[in-house]
Amino acid sequence: MRVEGSGEVYVVKGDIVRNLDTADSRLIERDLHEWKENDVATARVVAGDKSRDVVRGSAEGKKFWADPEAPGASDETVSNWMTKLDRLRPNEYALTPPEGTESVVRVEYAAGSKSMGFLELVKVTPAEGKPDYYILSERIRFHAKVAASLAEQVEQDLASVVR
């Protein structure tokens, strides 16, 4: 490496340069929330003009999602869908908001009366080709692109969650 001002030259291990060269993929923020999943007590799933409230239940040390009317009985459909939603992770960030976004779903998390945050999944459908999916949360400031295959599953299963 050469220092521009003085012209001095140094030998540097290649690992340091490689790590800096690929920092945008190696150092990407993947945690969407500051809180842990077990801290959440309720969630509201909103898709268009439909919504559904769900609660965290617990049996034999295992947490699950349930209908508020039957908090002790696991709702497998909702639990599986929430698991898929939780697996959405950023693989790149958009520095400017993508144009033509369409909201797929917004989930608002709470613990008692305290709002914990949200996760919003949006879709951008180009004139040709497959759509791209992005997420936003209370922790991340930019639209974050996610794997389309998992986001499509979340979108396809959404009708069985909201009523």
C-alpha positions in Angstrom: 0.0 0.0 0.0 1.2 3.5 -0.8 0.5 6.6 1.3 -0.6 9.3 -1.1 0.7 12.3 0.8 4.2 11.0 1.5 4.6 8.3 -1.2 5.7 5.8 1.5 5.1 2.1 0.6 4.1 -0.6 3.0 3.6 -4.3 2.7 0.2 -5.4 4.1 -1.2 -8.9 4.6 -3.7 -9.7 1.9 -6.5 -10.7 4.4 -6.9 -7.1 5.5 -7.4 -5.8 2.0 -9.7 -8.7 1.0 -11.9 -8.1 4.1 -12.2 -4.4 3.2 -12.8 -5.1 -0.4 -15.8 -7.3 0.4 -17.1 -5.4 3.4 -20.4 -4.6 1.9 -21.4 -8.3 1.8 -19.5 -9.5 4.9 -20.5 -6.7 7.3 -24.2 -6.4 6.3 -26.7 -5.8 9.1 -28.9 -8.9 9.3 -30.7 -8.3 12.6 -34.0 -6.6 11.9 -34.9 -5.8 15.5 -33.2 -4.9 18.7 -35.4 -7.2 20.8 -35.5 -10.9 21.0 -38.4 -12.9 19.6 -39.4 -14.2 23.1 -39.8 -10.6 24.2 -42.9 -10.1 21.9 -46.3 -10.9 23.4 -48.6 -9.9 20.5 -48.5 -9.0 16.8 -50.9 -7.5 14.4 -50.7 -8.7 10.8 -52.0 -6.1 8.3 -52.4 -6.9 4.6 -54.4 -4.3 2.6 -57.7 -3.8 4.3 -57.5 -7.1 6.3 -55.8 -7.6 9.6 -55.4 -10.2 12.3 -54.1 -10.1 15.9 -52.1 -13.0 17.3 -50.6 -13.7 20.7 -47.6 -15.6 21.9 -48.5 -18.8 23.8 -46.3 -21.2 25.6 -46.5 -24.9 26.5 -43.8 -27.1 27.9 -41.1 -24.4 27.4 -42.0 -23.9 23.7 -43.3 -20.6 22.4 -45.9 -20.5 19.6 -48.4 -18.2 18.0 -52.1 -18.4 18.8 -55.4 -16.8 18.3 -56.2 -14.3 21.1 -59.5 -16.2 21.8 -57.5 -19.5 22.5 -54.0 -18.4 23.7 -53.2 -21.8 25.0 -53.7 -23.6 21.6 -51.0 -23.2 19.0 -52.2 -22.0 15.6 -49.9 -24.0 13.3 -50.7 -22.0 10.2 -49.8 -18.7 11.9 -46.8 -20.1 13.7 -45.4 -21.5 10.5 -46.0 -18.3 8.6 -44.4 -16.2 11.4 -41.4 -18.5 11.2 -41.1 -17.9 7.5 -41.4 -14.1 8.1 -38.7 -14.2 10.7 -36.3 -15.9 8.3 -36.4 -13.0 5.9 -32.9 -11.5 6.0 -31.3 -8.7 4.0 -28.8 -9.6 1.3 -28.3 -6.0 0.1 -29.5 -2.5 0.9 -31.0 0.0 -1.5 -29.5 3.5 -0.9 -32.6 5.1 -2.4 -36.2 3.7 -2.0 -37.2 1.5 -4.9 -39.8 3.0 -7.2 -43.2 1.4 -7.5 -43.3 -0.5 -4.3 -46.5 -2.3 -3.3 -47.1 -3.2 0.3 -47.4 -7.0 0.8 -47.8 -7.1 4.6 -46.9 -5.1 7.7 -46.5 -6.8 11.1 -46.6 -4.7 14.2 -45.1 -6.2 17.4 -45.9 -5.4 21.0 -45.3 -6.5 24.6 -48.3 -5.5 26.6 -49.2 -1.9 25.7 -45.6 -1.2 24.6 -44.9 -1.1 20.9 -41.8 -3.2 20.1 -41.5 -2.3 16.4 -42.6 -3.6 13.0 -41.6 -5.5 9.9 -42.9 -4.5 6.5 -42.5 -6.5 3.3 -42.9 -4.7 0.0 -42.8 -5.8 -3.6 -41.5 -4.2 -6.8 -42.8 -5.7 -9.9 -40.9 -4.8 -13.1 -42.5 -4.7 -16.5 -40.8 -8.0 -17.3 -39.3 -10.6 -15.1 -39.8 -11.6 -11.5 -40.6 -9.2 -8.7 -38.0 -8.0 -6.1 -38.9 -8.0 -2.4 -37.7 -5.6 0.2 -38.2 -5.3 3.9 -38.2 -2.4 6.4 -38.2 -2.5 10.2 -37.8 -0.1 13.1 -34.1 -0.9 13.2 -33.0 -0.7 9.5 -33.1 2.7 7.8 -33.0 1.6 4.1 -35.0 -0.8 2.1 -33.3 -4.2 2.3 -33.6 -6.7 -0.5 -34.5 -10.2 0.6 -34.5 -13.6 -1.1 -37.4 -13.7 -3.5 -38.1 -17.4 -3.0 -38.8 -17.0 0.7 -40.7 -13.7 0.3 -42.9 -15.3 -2.3 -43.8 -18.0 0.2 -44.7 -15.4 2.8 -46.9 -13.6 0.3 -48.6 -16.8 -1.0 -49.4 -18.0 2.6 -50.6 -14.6 3.7 -54.3 -15.3 2.7 -54.4 -18.2 5.2 -53.2 -15.9 8.0 -55.3 -12.7 7.6 -59.1 -12.8 7.4 
